[in-house]
Amino acid sequence: MKTIILIFSSVILTLSNCFSQQQKDYIITLDNEKVFCEIKKTNYKRIVIIKDGEKIKYRAKDIFGYKNGDYLYESGKGKVKYLWRQWVFLKKTIDGDMNLYEINIEVTDKARGGTKISTHHYIRRSNNYMGIFLSARINNFKKICSDCPEFTEKISYERNQTSVEDKVDFFNKNCGKKPTNKSKSSGTIKK
């Protein structure tokens, strides 16, 4: 009798764990609604979900973003892999008045043969309603942070001596309008 109860409780616990894992992932529609679903496949331009047993495909321009596991991805236009802007999903790593995003891209390593993973960083201010990601370069930092002379002076002086994460943290702490939450952002996408 004890083994039957133990097996039954084990099955219930396993099923509840599967259900809670499935409900953790969601997409954010253009109407700003959270739709809980199972995320099957993603890349930087598309996502495939399962909702009520139905397979649904979305492009980056069709939704505001999605949460997969512990990571939040937002959509917007950015120059990723190509010279023109295209709609993409980027992983949010720092949330604040200035947000930091990253994407890992597989590139061909001609010198050594084969491929390698290259991480690219992008920035976007929270008040950017156009949804455009800018690559995390000094000129782009200066362009979108001109309202904070302390920050533009600091990055002009230090140039490449500090990491992108440190620059974004410095801006959010000294010039930002809302508190920051470093890495594994789980907040709601606001556009």
Residue frames as a rotation matrix with the C-alpha (Angstrom) as fourth column:
MET 1
0.567 0.824 0.000 0.00
0.824 -0.567 0.000 0.00
0.000 0.000 -1.000 0.00
LYS 2
0.440 -0.486 -0.755 2.84
0.157 -0.786 0.597 2.38
-0.884 -0.382 -0.270 0.88
THR 3
-0.626 -0.726 0.287 4.52
0.390 0.027 0.920 1.72
-0.675 0.688 0.267 -2.47
ILE 4
-0.109 0.678 0.727 1.30
0.980 -0.051 0.194 2.50
0.168 0.733 -0.659 -4.37
ILE 5
0.829 0.384 -0.407 0.92
0.487 -0.854 0.185 5.80
-0.277 -0.351 -0.894 -2.51
LEU 6
0.069 -0.906 -0.418 4.60
0.121 -0.409 0.905 6.57
-0.990 -0.113 0.081 -3.10
ILE 7
-0.656 -0.255 0.710 4.34
0.686 0.190 0.702 5.82
-0.314 0.948 0.050 -6.83
PHE 8
0.293 0.873 0.390 1.10
0.940 -0.338 0.053 7.83
0.178 0.351 -0.919 -7.14
SER 9
0.772 -0.040 -0.635 2.58
0.263 -0.889 0.376 10.86
-0.579 -0.457 -0.675 -5.37
SER 10
-0.323 -0.946 -0.014 5.72
0.270 -0.106 0.957 10.59
-0.907 0.305 0.290 -7.49
VAL 11
-0.415 0.263 0.871 3.64
0.909 0.098 0.404 10.62
0.021 0.960 -0.280 -10.70
ILE 12
0.689 0.725 -0.008 1.61
0.723 -0.686 0.086 13.64
0.057 -0.065 -0.996 -9.51
LEU 13
0.455 -0.607 -0.651 4.76
0.150 -0.668 0.729 15.50
-0.877 -0.430 -0.213 -8.53
THR 14
-0.588 -0.688 0.426 6.36
0.499 0.106 0.860 14.78
-0.636 0.718 0.281 -11.92
LEU 15
-0.086 0.646 0.759 3.25
0.967 -0.128 0.219 15.94
0.239 0.753 -0.614 -13.82
SER 16
0.835 0.401 -0.377 2.93
0.502 -0.836 0.223 19.13
-0.226 -0.376 -0.899 -11.77
ASN 17
0.032 -0.914 -0.404 6.63
0.186 -0.391 0.901 19.85
-0.982 -0.104 0.158 -12.36
CYS 18
-0.607 -0.197 0.770 6.17
0.761 0.134 0.634 19.40
-0.228 0.971 0.069 -16.14
PHE 19
0.358 0.847 0.393 3.13
0.896 -0.430 0.110 21.68
0.262 0.313 -0.913 -16.11
SER 20
0.752 -0.108 -0.650 4.85
0.289 -0.832 0.474 24.41
-0.592 -0.544 -0.594 -14.11
GLN 21
-0.369 -0.929 0.025 7.90
0.353 -0.115 0.929 24.25
-0.860 0.352 0.370 -16.42
GLN 22
-0.408 0.291 0.866 5.68
0.909 0.044 0.414 24.58
0.082 0.956 -0.283 -19.46
GLN 23
0.639 0.766 0.073 3.81
0.746 -0.640 0.183 27.58
0.187 -0.062 -0.980 -18.02
LYS 24
0.233 -0.637 -0.735 7.05
0.522 -0.556 0.647 29.43
-0.820 -0.535 0.203 -17.27
ASP 25
-0.799 -0.543 0.258 7.67
0.478 -0.314 0.820 30.28
-0.364 0.779 0.511 -20.93
TYR 26
0.334 0.931 -0.147 5.60
0.598 -0.330 -0.731 32.91
-0.729 0.156 -0.666 -22.71
ILE 27
-0.521 -0.370 0.769 5.44
0.811 -0.496 0.311 35.36
0.266 0.786 0.558 -25.58
ILE 28
-0.333 0.424 -0.842 4.33
0.299 -0.800 -0.520 39.00
-0.894 -0.425 0.140 -25.45
THR 29
0.073 0.463 0.883 1.92
0.986 0.098 -0.133 39.87
-0.148 0.881 -0.449 -28.23
LEU 30
-0.705 -0.283 0.650 1.68
0.488 -0.858 0.157 43.25
0.514 0.428 0.743 -29.96
ASP 31
0.310 0.863 0.398 -1.38
0.025 -0.426 0.904 43.86
0.950 -0.271 -0.154 -27.73
ASN 32
-0.399 -0.644 0.653 1.00
-0.683 -0.266 -0.680 43.52
0.612 -0.717 -0.334 -24.74
GLU 33
0.692 0.632 0.351 -0.61
-0.718 0.547 0.431 40.25
0.080 -0.550 0.832 -23.56
LYS 34
-0.510 -0.789 0.343 1.38
-0.816 0.570 0.096 37.40
-0.272 -0.231 -0.934 -22.04
VAL 35
0.621 0.624 -0.475 0.57
-0.732 0.678 -0.068 34.11
0.279 0.390 0.877 -23.76
PHE 36
-0.042 -0.616 0.787 1.92
-0.748 0.541 0.384 31.12
-0.662 -0.572 -0.484 -21.85
CYS 37
0.823 0.234 -0.518 3.08
-0.554 0.534 -0.639 28.38
0.127 0.812 0.569 -24.18
GLU 38
0.534 -0.716 0.450 5.73
0.330 0.667 0.669 25.79
-0.778 -0.209 0.592 -24.89
ILE 39
0.517 -0.454 -0.726 8.63
-0.773 -0.611 -0.169 27.19
-0.367 0.648 -0.667 -26.89
LYS 40
0.872 -0.095 0.480 9.84
0.220 0.952 -0.212 24.58
-0.437 0.290 0.851 -29.38
LYS 41
0.085 -0.830 0.551 12.40
0.994 0.111 0.014 26.34
-0.072 0.546 0.834 -31.57
THR 42
0.844 0.126 -0.522 14.01
0.146 -0.989 -0.002 29.77
-0.517 -0.075 -0.853 -31.71
ASN 43
-0.067 -0.918 0.392 16.61
0.996 -0.087 -0.033 31.66
0.064 0.388 0.919 -33.66
TYR 44
-0.714 -0.302 -0.631 17.42
0.471 -0.875 -0.115 35.35
-0.517 -0.379 0.767 -33.91
LYS 45
-0.908 0.378 -0.179 14.58
-0.400 -0.658 0.638 35.99
0.123 0.651 0.749 -36.41
ARG 46
-0.080 0.912 -0.403 11.82
-0.525 0.305 0.794 33.45
0.847 0.275 0.454 -35.65
ILE 47
-0.763 -0.041 0.645 10.15
-0.601 0.413 -0.684 31.47
-0.239 -0.910 -0.340 -32.87
VAL 48
-0.318 0.679 -0.661 7.96
-0.271 0.603 0.750 28.37
0.908 0.418 -0.008 -32.97
ILE 49
-0.719 0.161 0.676 5.58
-0.684 0.011 -0.729 27.74
-0.125 -0.987 0.103 -30.08
ILE 50
-0.644 0.629 -0.435 3.00
0.386 0.759 0.525 25.14
0.660 0.170 -0.731 -29.13
LYS 51
-0.828 0.492 0.269 -0.24
-0.538 -0.560 -0.630 26.61
-0.160 -0.666 0.729 -27.72
ASP 52
0.097 0.917 0.387 -3.22
-0.704 0.338 -0.625 24.32
-0.704 -0.211 0.678 -27.00
GLY 53
0.158 -0.120 0.980 -1.62
0.304 0.950 0.068 21.59
-0.939 0.287 0.187 -29.12
GLU 54
0.905 0.202 0.373 -1.26
0.416 -0.245 -0.876 23.89
-0.085 0.948 -0.306 -32.14
LYS 55
-0.122 -0.992 0.009 2.13
0.890 -0.106 0.444 24.79
-0.440 0.062 0.896 -33.65
ILE 56
0.914 0.406 0.021 2.41
0.386 -0.851 -0.357 28.55
-0.127 0.334 -0.934 -34.28
LYS 57
-0.112 -0.966 0.233 5.30
0.993 -0.114 0.004 30.41
0.023 0.232 0.972 -35.94
TYR 58
0.884 0.302 -0.357 6.14
0.332 -0.943 0.022 34.07
-0.330 -0.138 -0.934 -35.31
ARG 59
0.144 -0.836 0.530 8.67
0.694 -0.297 -0.656 36.42
0.706 0.462 0.537 -36.84
ALA 60
-0.594 -0.483 -0.644 10.43
0.804 -0.397 -0.443 38.99
-0.042 -0.780 0.624 -34.65
LYS 61
-0.951 0.229 0.210 8.23
-0.183 -0.959 0.218 41.80
0.251 0.169 0.953 -35.98
ASP 62
-0.201 0.941 -0.270 5.04
0.027 0.281 0.959 39.88
0.979 0.186 -0.082 -35.05
ILE 63
0.678 0.387 -0.625 5.56
0.607 0.185 0.773 39.96
0.415 -0.903 -0.109 -31.26
PHE 64
0.782 -0.389 0.488 7.30
-0.519 -0.839 0.162 42.20
0.346 -0.380 -0.858 -28.67
GLY 65
-0.336 -0.938 0.082 9.36
-0.845 0.262 -0.467 39.35
0.416 -0.226 -0.881 -27.31
TYR 66
0.615 0.504 -0.606 9.37
-0.188 0.840 0.509 36.14
0.766 -0.199 0.611 -25.33
LYS 67
0.112 -0.539 0.835 10.64
-0.988 0.031 0.152 34.54
-0.107 -0.842 -0.529 -22.14
ASN 68
0.604 -0.053 -0.796 12.38
-0.250 0.935 -0.252 31.19
0.757 0.351 0.551 -22.48
GLY 69
0.120 -0.530 -0.839 13.59
0.816 0.534 -0.220 29.66
0.565 -0.659 0.497 -19.22
ASP 70
0.200 -0.133 -0.971 15.31
0.825 -0.511 0.240 32.39
-0.528 -0.849 0.007 -17.21
TYR 71
-0.757 -0.637 -0.146 16.00
0.433 -0.656 0.618 34.70
-0.489 0.404 0.773 -20.15
LEU 72
0.402 0.849 -0.343 13.95
0.310 -0.479 -0.821 37.49
-0.861 0.224 -0.456 -21.70
TYR 73
-0.642 -0.524 0.560 14.28
0.693 -0.084 0.716 38.21
-0.328 0.848 0.417 -25.42
GLU 74
0.158 0.667 -0.728 12.99
0.086 -0.744 -0.663 41.41
-0.984 0.042 -0.175 -27.02
SER 75
0.170 -0.024 0.985 12.32
0.962 0.220 -0.161 42.20
-0.213 0.975 0.060 -30.65
GLY 76
0.535 -0.018 -0.845 13.47
-0.063 -0.998 -0.019 45.22
-0.843 0.064 -0.535 -32.58
LYS 77
0.961 -0.245 0.130 15.41
0.144 0.039 -0.989 46.30
0.237 0.969 0.073 -35.63
GLY 78
0.532 -0.847 0.001 19.15
-0.363 -0.227 0.904 45.78
-0.765 -0.481 -0.428 -35.57
LYS 79
0.466 -0.499 -0.731 22.10
-0.806 0.102 -0.583 45.18
0.365 0.861 -0.354 -37.86
VAL 80
0.213 -0.338 0.917 22.82
-0.542 0.740 0.399 41.52
-0.813 -0.582 -0.026 -37.14
LYS 81
0.022 -0.366 0.930 24.91
0.489 0.816 0.309 39.55
-0.872 0.448 0.197 -39.66
TYR 82
0.126 0.103 0.987 24.04
0.981 -0.161 -0.109 42.00
0.147 0.982 -0.121 -42.47
LEU 83
-0.845 -0.531 0.073 24.64
0.525 -0.847 -0.087 45.67
0.108 -0.035 0.994 -43.21
TRP 84
-0.471 0.748 0.468 20.94
-0.311 -0.637 0.706 46.58
0.826 0.187 0.532 -43.11
ARG 85
-0.717 0.300 0.629 18.55
-0.655 0.019 -0.756 46.60
-0.239 -0.954 0.183 -40.18
GLN 86
-0.398 0.631 -0.666 16.25
-0.183 0.657 0.732 43.64
0.899 0.413 -0.146 -39.85
TRP 87
0.435 0.636 0.637 13.77
-0.808 -0.037 0.589 42.47
0.398 -0.771 0.497 -37.22
VAL 88
-0.299 -0.626 -0.720 15.54
-0.066 0.766 -0.639 40.28
0.952 -0.143 -0.271 -34.65
PHE 89
0.912 0.399 -0.090 15.25
0.032 0.148 0.988 38.84
0.408 -0.905 0.122 -31.14
LEU 90
-0.168 -0.978 0.127 18.06
-0.177 -0.097 -0.979 39.73
0.970 -0.187 -0.156 -28.73
LYS 91
0.235 0.176 -0.956 18.61
0.798 0.526 0.293 38.43
0.555 -0.832 -0.017 -25.19
LYS 92
0.564 0.013 0.826 18.30
-0.312 -0.922 0.228 41.15
0.764 -0.386 -0.516 -22.55
THR 93
0.026 -0.651 -0.758 21.20
0.671 0.574 -0.470 40.94
0.741 -0.497 0.452 -20.09
ILE 94
-0.819 -0.188 -0.542 20.89
0.542 -0.563 -0.624 44.26
-0.188 -0.805 0.563 -18.22
ASP 95
0.108 0.935 0.338 17.57
0.849 -0.264 0.458 46.01
0.517 0.238 -0.822 -17.58
GLY 96
-0.302 -0.169 -0.938 17.52
0.710 -0.697 -0.103 49.71
-0.637 -0.697 0.330 -16.73
ASP 97
0.463 0.388 -0.797 17.15
-0.185 -0.837 -0.515 53.11
-0.867 0.385 -0.316 -18.39
MET 98
0.018 -0.475 -0.880 19.73
-0.995 0.074 -0.060 51.75
0.093 0.877 -0.471 -20.81
ASN 99
0.756 0.281 0.590 19.24
-0.348 0.938 -0.001 48.08
-0.554 -0.204 0.807 -21.66
LEU 100
-0.344 -0.883 -0.319 22.02
-0.881 0.185 0.436 45.77
-0.326 0.431 -0.842 -22.79
TYR 101
0.797 0.587 0.141 21.33
-0.457 0.740 -0.494 42.91
-0.395 0.330 0.858 -25.19
GLU 102
-0.383 -0.924 -0.022 23.47
-0.707 0.277 0.651 40.18
-0.595 0.264 -0.759 -26.66
ILE 103
0.849 0.506 -0.155 23.39
-0.489 0.640 -0.592 37.62
-0.200 0.578 0.791 -29.40
ASN 104
-0.118 -0.859 0.498 25.74
-0.275 0.510 0.815 34.72
-0.954 -0.041 -0.296 -30.13
ILE 105
0.748 0.305 -0.590 26.49
-0.620 0.003 -0.785 34.30
-0.238 0.952 0.191 -33.81
GLU 106
0.417 -0.595 0.687 28.32
0.395 0.799 0.453 31.39
-0.818 0.082 0.569 -35.41
VAL 107
0.714 -0.266 -0.648 30.99
-0.628 -0.654 -0.423 32.76
-0.310 0.708 -0.634 -37.75
THR 108
0.891 -0.454 0.023 33.46
0.391 0.739 -0.549 31.07
0.232 0.498 0.836 -40.07
ASP 109
0.600 -0.787 -0.143 37.04
-0.302 -0.388 0.871 31.24
-0.741 -0.479 -0.470 -38.84
LYS 110
0.952 -0.187 -0.244 39.00
-0.211 0.179 -0.961 31.31
0.224 0.966 0.131 -42.11
ALA 111
0.159 -0.970 0.183 42.40
-0.916 -0.214 -0.340 31.46
0.369 -0.114 -0.922 -40.42
ARG 112
-0.565 -0.370 0.738 41.92
-0.715 0.666 -0.213 28.29
-0.412 -0.648 -0.641 -38.37
GLY 113
-0.707 0.430 -0.561 39.22
-0.214 0.626 0.750 26.60
0.674 0.650 -0.351 -40.42
GLY 114
-0.516 0.605 -0.606 35.85
0.821 0.550 -0.151 25.73
0.242 -0.576 -0.781 -38.93
THR 115
0.179 0.672 0.719 33.51
0.203 -0.740 0.641 27.98
0.963 0.031 -0.269 -37.03
LYS 116
-0.808 -0.331 -0.488 33.47
0.545 -0.103 -0.832 29.88
0.225 -0.938 0.264 -33.75
ILE 117
0.329 0.929 -0.169 30.83
0.911 -0.265 0.317 31.59
0.250 -0.258 -0.933 -31.65
SER 118
-0.773 -0.517 0.368 31.04
0.444 -0.855 -0.270 35.38
0.454 -0.045 0.890 -31.54
THR 119
0.001 0.763 -0.646 29.05
0.966 -0.168 -0.196 37.42
-0.258 -0.624 -0.738 -28.98
HIS 120
-0.615 -0.087 0.784 27.73
0.433 -0.868 0.243 40.79
0.659 0.489 0.572 -30.14
HIS 121
-0.471 0.418 -0.776 26.34
0.759 -0.257 -0.599 43.41
-0.450 -0.871 -0.196 -27.75
TYR 122
-0.385 0.467 0.796 23.58
0.503 -0.617 0.605 45.92
0.774 0.634 0.003 -28.48
ILE 123
-0.842 0.127 -0.525 22.13
0.418 -0.463 -0.782 48.80
-0.342 -0.877 0.337 -26.49
ARG 124
-0.320 0.784 0.533 18.74
0.452 -0.368 0.813 50.48
0.833 0.501 -0.236 -26.41
ARG 125
-0.945 0.086 0.316 17.31
-0.298 -0.627 -0.719 53.16
0.136 -0.774 0.618 -24.14
SER 126
-0.691 0.722 -0.004 14.06
0.585 0.557 -0.589 52.29
-0.423 -0.409 -0.808 -22.37
ASN 127
0.018 0.721 -0.693 12.39
-0.032 -0.693 -0.721 55.36
-0.999 0.035 0.011 -23.88
ASN 128
-0.800 -0.343 -0.492 13.20
-0.502 -0.066 0.862 54.18
-0.328 0.937 -0.119 -27.44
TYR 129
0.063 0.936 0.345 9.77
-0.304 0.348 -0.887 53.51
-0.951 -0.049 0.307 -28.88
MET 130
0.296 -0.022 -0.955 11.14
-0.955 -0.039 -0.295 52.92
-0.031 0.999 -0.032 -32.37
GLY 131
0.862 0.088 0.500 12.50
-0.200 0.964 0.177 49.54
-0.466 -0.252 0.848 -31.26
ILE 132
0.732 -0.646 -0.217 15.95
-0.221 0.076 -0.972 49.99
0.644 0.760 -0.087 -32.78
PHE 133
0.798 -0.594 -0.104 18.97
0.414 0.414 0.811 48.18
-0.439 -0.690 0.576 -31.33
LEU 134
0.760 -0.645 -0.083 22.34
-0.557 -0.580 -0.595 49.88
0.335 0.498 -0.800 -31.73
SER 135
0.455 -0.683 -0.571 25.63
0.519 0.725 -0.453 48.02
0.724 -0.090 0.684 -31.62
ALA 136
0.908 -0.092 -0.409 27.51
0.359 -0.329 0.873 48.75
-0.215 -0.940 -0.266 -28.38
ARG 137
0.003 -0.894 0.448 30.16
0.908 -0.185 -0.375 51.05
0.418 0.408 0.811 -29.88
ILE 138
-0.579 -0.342 -0.741 31.50
0.700 -0.674 -0.236 54.28
-0.419 -0.655 0.629 -28.42
ASN 139
-0.978 0.189 0.086 29.79
-0.104 -0.804 0.585 56.48
0.180 0.563 0.806 -31.05
ASN 140
-0.213 0.956 -0.202 26.41
0.212 0.247 0.945 54.85
0.954 0.158 -0.256 -30.41
PHE 141
-0.092 0.109 -0.990 26.82
0.994 0.068 -0.085 55.27
0.058 -0.992 -0.115 -26.64
LYS 142
-0.851 -0.300 -0.431 27.53
0.347 -0.937 -0.033 58.97
-0.394 -0.178 0.902 -27.19
LYS 143
-0.809 0.567 0.156 24.58
-0.071 -0.357 0.931 59.32
0.584 0.742 0.329 -29.57
ILE 144
0.074 0.955 -0.286 21.93
0.287 0.254 0.923 57.91
0.955 -0.151 -0.256 -27.25
CYS 145
0.289 -0.025 -0.957 23.44
0.955 0.071 0.286 59.17
0.061 -0.997 0.045 -23.99
SER 146
-0.410 -0.483 0.774 23.98
0.526 -0.818 -0.233 62.82
0.746 0.311 0.589 -24.89
ASP 147
0.493 0.676 0.547 21.66
-0.125 -0.567 0.814 63.80
0.861 -0.470 -0.195 -22.01
CYS 148
0.960 -0.240 -0.147 24.33
0.205 0.239 0.949 62.64
-0.193 -0.941 0.278 -19.52
PRO 149
0.688 -0.725 0.037 27.58
-0.496 -0.506 -0.706 64.62
0.530 0.467 -0.708 -19.97
GLU 150
0.225 -0.601 0.767 29.24
-0.873 0.225 0.432 62.74
-0.432 -0.767 -0.474 -17.08
PHE 151
0.521 0.048 0.852 28.80
0.099 0.988 -0.117 59.47
-0.848 0.145 0.510 -18.97
THR 152
0.957 -0.150 0.250 29.94
0.248 -0.030 -0.968 60.76
0.153 0.988 0.008 -22.37
GLU 153
0.501 -0.822 0.271 33.05
-0.812 -0.555 -0.183 62.28
0.300 -0.128 -0.945 -20.76
LYS 154
0.236 -0.382 0.894 33.83
-0.626 0.644 0.440 59.00
-0.743 -0.663 -0.087 -18.96
ILE 155
0.645 0.035 0.764 33.55
0.373 0.858 -0.353 56.83
-0.667 0.513 0.540 -22.09
SER 156
0.920 -0.380 0.093 35.54
-0.109 -0.479 -0.871 59.32
0.376 0.791 -0.482 -24.18
TYR 157
0.303 -0.836 0.458 38.34
-0.952 -0.281 0.118 59.19
0.030 -0.472 -0.881 -21.63
GLU 158
0.026 -0.287 0.958 38.33
-0.526 0.810 0.257 55.41
-0.850 -0.511 -0.130 -21.05
ARG 159
-0.185 0.017 -0.983 37.51
-0.973 0.139 0.185 54.32
0.140 0.990 -0.010 -24.62
ASN 160
0.373 0.338 -0.864 37.93
-0.423 0.891 0.165 50.53
0.825 0.304 0.476 -24.63
GLN 161
-0.677 -0.719 0.158 39.31
-0.440 0.223 -0.870 50.13
0.590 -0.659 -0.467 -21.11
THR 162
-0.599 0.542 0.590 35.96
-0.552 0.254 -0.794 49.12
-0.580 -0.801 0.147 -19.56
SER 163
-0.865 0.319 0.388 33.57
0.457 0.820 0.344 46.40
-0.209 0.475 -0.855 -20.59
VAL 164
-0.615 0.731 0.296 30.22
-0.035 -0.400 0.916 47.08
0.788 0.553 0.271 -22.23
GLU 165
0.181 0.696 -0.695 28.47
0.721 0.387 0.575 45.78
0.669 -0.605 -0.432 -19.10
ASP 166
-0.318 -0.390 -0.864 30.39
0.897 -0.418 -0.142 48.26
-0.306 -0.821 0.483 -16.91
LYS 167
-0.986 -0.020 0.168 29.48
0.092 -0.897 0.433 51.16
0.142 0.442 0.886 -19.21
VAL 168
-0.234 0.972 0.017 25.77
0.087 0.004 0.996 50.27
0.968 0.234 -0.086 -19.11
ASP 169
0.192 0.246 -0.950 25.87
0.927 0.272 0.258 49.79
0.322 -0.930 -0.176 -15.32
PHE 170
-0.721 -0.522 -0.456 27.63
0.638 -0.757 -0.141 53.15
-0.272 -0.392 0.879 -14.89
PHE 171
-0.822 0.464 0.329 25.00
-0.105 -0.692 0.714 54.90
0.559 0.553 0.618 -17.00
ASN 172
0.070 0.935 -0.348 22.09
0.324 0.309 0.894 53.26
0.943 -0.176 -0.282 -15.16
LYS 173
0.073 -0.096 -0.993 23.54
0.994 0.082 0.065 54.08
0.075 -0.992 0.102 -11.72
ASN 174
-0.599 -0.491 -0.632 24.57
0.589 -0.805 0.066 57.67
-0.542 -0.333 0.772 -12.47
CYS 175
-0.923 0.208 -0.325 22.26
-0.359 -0.770 0.527 58.88
-0.140 0.603 0.785 -15.24
GLY 176
-0.758 0.620 -0.201 19.38
0.333 0.633 0.699 56.42
0.561 0.463 -0.687 -15.44
LYS 177
-0.471 0.698 0.540 15.84
-0.720 -0.658 0.221 57.12
0.510 -0.284 0.812 -14.39
LYS 178
0.711 0.696 0.104 14.96
-0.634 0.570 0.522 53.68
0.304 -0.437 0.847 -13.02
PRO 179
0.209 -0.673 0.710 16.81
-0.730 0.375 0.571 51.05
-0.650 -0.638 -0.413 -10.98
THR 180
-0.088 -0.350 -0.933 18.78
-0.900 0.430 -0.077 48.35
0.428 0.832 -0.353 -12.76
ASN 181
0.623 0.220 0.750 18.49
-0.498 0.852 0.163 44.59
-0.603 -0.475 0.641 -12.54
LYS 182
-0.183 -0.824 -0.536 21.64
-0.966 0.052 0.252 42.91
-0.180 0.564 -0.806 -13.84
SER 183
-0.845 -0.336 -0.415 21.35
-0.491 0.796 0.355 39.71
0.211 0.503 -0.838 -15.90
LYS 184
-0.826 0.539 -0.168 18.60
0.527 0.842 0.114 37.14
0.203 0.006 -0.979 -16.31
SER 185
-0.835 0.550 0.001 15.95
-0.538 -0.817 -0.208 39.81
-0.113 -0.174 0.978 -16.60
SER 186
-0.772 0.634 0.045 12.45
0.636 0.769 0.068 38.53
0.008 0.081 -0.997 -16.01
GLY 187
-0.566 0.559 -0.606 10.48
-0.019 -0.744 -0.668 41.74
-0.824 -0.367 0.432 -16.23
THR 188
0.375 0.793 0.480 7.65
0.636 0.157 -0.756 42.54
-0.675 0.588 -0.446 -18.56
ILE 189
-0.639 -0.536 0.551 8.50
0.766 -0.383 0.516 44.05
-0.065 0.752 0.656 -21.89
LYS 190
0.258 0.689 -0.677 7.23
0.503 -0.694 -0.515 47.61
-0.825 -0.208 -0.525 -22.04
LYS 191
-0.717 -0.437 0.544 6.93
0.690 -0.328 0.645 49.41
-0.104 0.837 0.537 -25.36
